[in-house]
Amino acid sequence: MELKDAILARRSIRKYKPAKITDEQIRTMLQAGMAAPSGCNYRPYRFIVVRDEKLLDEIKSYSPHGKYNAPNAILVIGDTARSPHMWGNDCGAATENILLSATDIGLGTVWCAMYPFADRNEPVKKLLGCKDYEEIYSLILIGVPDEEKEARDPYQEERVTVIG
Ligand SMILES: Cc1cc2nc3c(=O)[nH]c(=O)nc-3n(C[C@H](O)[C@H](O)[C@H](O)COP(=O)(O)O)c2cc1C
């Protein structure tokens, strides 16, 4: 898929088929995630991939708007000690690259907010054995889409200022 097409085709998918993602698909998406720009190139993140249904259901239970039937997830874990000021930006860039890569290989995703909500973050950190200085930045639910969503053109001229 052309990059421009993937960017416009990416939509939040909230209905999934039961298929698990493969190791190869995981590698592809995480390669894209780790290719994102990073302040000072600190790359203050790691990724936890969950295909275990029981564990994933428990994680979803802490996400008020993440209780969709996706059978897979990637959690983007920020290292706040490594890059105290920029870890959130870096995790956001990595998250978006993962979403676009998933679209490119025919998978659906939805980005579920974890940070900055302590009531979502803390129990999931505990569940996954994260360090004190780590934050769960995003919960990306992933799978084969069981709904179709149109690509959109979100361009709005009134949001743009061109100087010079
Ligand atoms: C930071 C962030 C947090 C989000 N959290 C959730 C969430 O918890 N649950 C959900 O269903 N969608 C969530 N979304 C997805 C947005 O609702 C979605 O991107 C937006 O409605 C636009 O739709 P689209 O992704 O299909 O273009 C989140 C998106 C972002 C960027």
The ligand as a Tripos MOL2 file, in Angstrom:
@<TRIPOS>MOLECULE
LIG
   31    33     1     0     0
SMALL
NO_CHARGES

@<TRIPOS>ATOM
      1 C1         -4.7340    9.4600   22.3190 C.3       1 LIG1
      2 C2         -5.8850    8.6710   21.7710 C.ar      1 LIG1
      3 C3         -6.6680    7.9500   22.6370 C.ar      1 LIG1
      4 C4         -7.7390    7.1960   22.1610 C.ar      1 LIG1
      5 N1         -8.4550    6.4240   23.0280 N.ar      1 LIG1
      6 C5         -9.4640    5.6710   22.5620 C.ar      1 LIG1
      7 C6        -10.1540    4.7830   23.4440 C.ar      1 LIG1
      8 O1         -9.8430    4.6680   24.6380 O.2       1 LIG1
      9 N2        -11.1560    4.0260   22.9240 N.ar      1 LIG1
     10 C7        -11.5310    4.1160   21.5990 C.ar      1 LIG1
     11 O2        -12.4520    3.4050   21.1930 O.2       1 LIG1
     12 N3        -10.8700    4.9230   20.7380 N.ar      1 LIG1
     13 C8         -9.8650    5.6980   21.1890 C.ar      1 LIG1
     14 N4         -9.1460    6.4830   20.3170 N.ar      1 LIG1
     15 C9         -9.5160    6.5070   18.9030 C.3       1 LIG1
     16 C10       -10.2790    7.7850   18.5100 C.3       1 LIG1
     17 O3        -11.5690    7.7480   19.0630 O.3       1 LIG1
     18 C11       -10.3150    7.8750   16.9830 C.3       1 LIG1
     19 O4         -8.9900    7.9480   16.4820 O.3       1 LIG1
     20 C12       -11.1010    9.0730   16.4680 C.3       1 LIG1
     21 O5        -12.4630    8.9590   16.8240 O.3       1 LIG1
     22 C13       -11.0060    9.2210   14.9330 C.3       1 LIG1
     23 O6        -11.4660    8.0500   14.2850 O.3       1 LIG1
     24 P1        -10.4960    7.1960   13.3410 P.3       1 LIG1
     25 O7         -9.3700    6.6670   14.1830 O.co2     1 LIG1
     26 O8        -11.3530    6.0960   12.7900 O.co2     1 LIG1
     27 O9         -9.9640    8.1020   12.2770 O.co2     1 LIG1
     28 C14        -8.0680    7.2280   20.7760 C.ar      1 LIG1
     29 C15        -7.2660    7.9490   19.9040 C.ar      1 LIG1
     30 C16        -6.1650    8.6490   20.3940 C.ar      1 LIG1
     31 C17        -5.2730    9.3800   19.4240 C.3       1 LIG1
@<TRIPOS>BOND
     1     1     2 1
     2     2     3 ar
     3     2    30 ar
     4     3     4 ar
     5     4     5 ar
     6     4    28 ar
     7     5     6 ar
     8     6     7 ar
     9     6    13 1
    10     7     8 2
    11     7     9 ar
    12     9    10 ar
    13    10    11 2
    14    10    12 ar
    15    12    13 ar
    16    13    14 ar
    17    14    15 1
    18    14    28 ar
    19    15    16 1
    20    16    17 1
    21    16    18 1
    22    18    19 1
    23    18    20 1
    24    20    21 1
    25    20    22 1
    26    22    23 1
    27    23    24 1
    28    24    25 2
    29    24    26 1
    30    24    27 1
    31    28    29 ar
    32    29    30 ar
    33    30    31 1
@<TRIPOS>SUBSTRUCTURE
     1 LIG1         1 GROUP 0 **** ****
